[in-house]
Amino acid sequence: MRNKELHSEHSVAPFQRDFDRLFDLRNWPMLRPEKDDSSFADWRPAVDVEDRDKDYLVRADLPGVEPDDIEVTLQDGLLTIRGARNDERSDTGPGHYSFERSSGSFLRQLALPDAADSDSVRARCKKGVLEVRVPKSEARKARKIAIES
């Protein structure tokens, strides 16, 4: 009976609620996809987004993807990274154990804040990591407002 009490739903509920809240994309607006991009792709590259003083830095892990096979667009605050990684698999003969690396098309879409300057975006791909730098617009940067008394 005591073991049953330790694993009751009530003892796990607070942890589960906090866990669900942490991973709810509504709490991370920059990572919230505008569309459900999983239905448009064969795999999803891992993406980091960093809000820095003068820009947003987006890094996507794309090992084995040639820069010519990547397309980056920013329109109406929606950053889209799409492309494809070709299947390098050879024969599935006697030496085949498993295939874990994904191949095929990929798509990631990230909603950026209004401060993103779409005219000055730069992207580069080095050693399998795509870096997209999106400067913040000078006109839209947050500024401190003086309070009159």
Residue pairs with C-beta under 8 A, 6 or more apart in sequence:
5 11
21 27
25 31
25 32
25 33
26 32
29 111
29 113
30 49
30 51
30 56
30 110
30 111
30 112
30 113
31 47
31 49
31 110
32 110
32 111
33 108
33 109
33 110
33 111
34 78
34 109
34 111
35 109
37 44
37 107
37 108
37 109
38 44
40 105
40 107
41 82
41 104
41 105
41 106
41 107
42 102
42 103
42 104
42 105
42 106
43 85
43 102
43 103
43 104
43 106
44 106
44 107
44 108
45 60
45 61
45 62
45 81
45 106
45 108
46 60
46 61
47 58
47 59
47 60
47 61
47 81
47 108
47 110
48 57
48 58
48 59
49 56
49 57
49 58
49 110
50 56
50 57
50 58
50 59
54 135
54 136
55 133
55 134
55 135
55 136
56 112
56 113
56 116
56 133
56 134
56 136
57 131
57 132
57 133
57 134
58 79
58 81
58 110
58 130
58 131
58 132
58 133
58 134
59 129
59 130
59 131
59 132
60 81
60 108
60 129
60 130
60 132
61 128
61 129
62 70
62 83
62 85
62 106
62 125
62 128
62 129
62 130
63 128
64 85
64 88
64 101
64 128
65 83
65 84
65 85
65 125
65 128
67 125
69 83
69 84
69 85
69 86
70 81
70 82
70 83
70 125
70 130
71 80
71 81
71 82
71 83
72 79
72 80
72 81
72 121
72 123
72 130
72 132
73 79
73 80
74 80
74 112
74 116
74 118
74 121
74 134
75 118
77 111
77 112
77 113
77 114
77 116
77 118
78 109
78 110
78 111
78 112
79 109
79 110
79 111
79 112
79 116
79 132
79 134
80 107
80 108
80 109
81 106
81 107
81 108
81 109
81 110
81 130
81 132
82 105
82 106
82 107
82 108
83 105
83 106
84 104
84 105
84 106
85 102
85 103
85 104
85 106
86 103
87 103
87 104
88 101
88 103
89 99
89 103
112 134
114 140
115 136
115 137
115 140
115 141
115 142
116 134
116 135
116 136
116 137
117 134
117 135
117 136
117 137
118 134
120 134
120 135
121 132
121 133
121 134
121 135
122 132
122 133
123 130
123 131
123 132
123 133
124 130
124 131
125 131
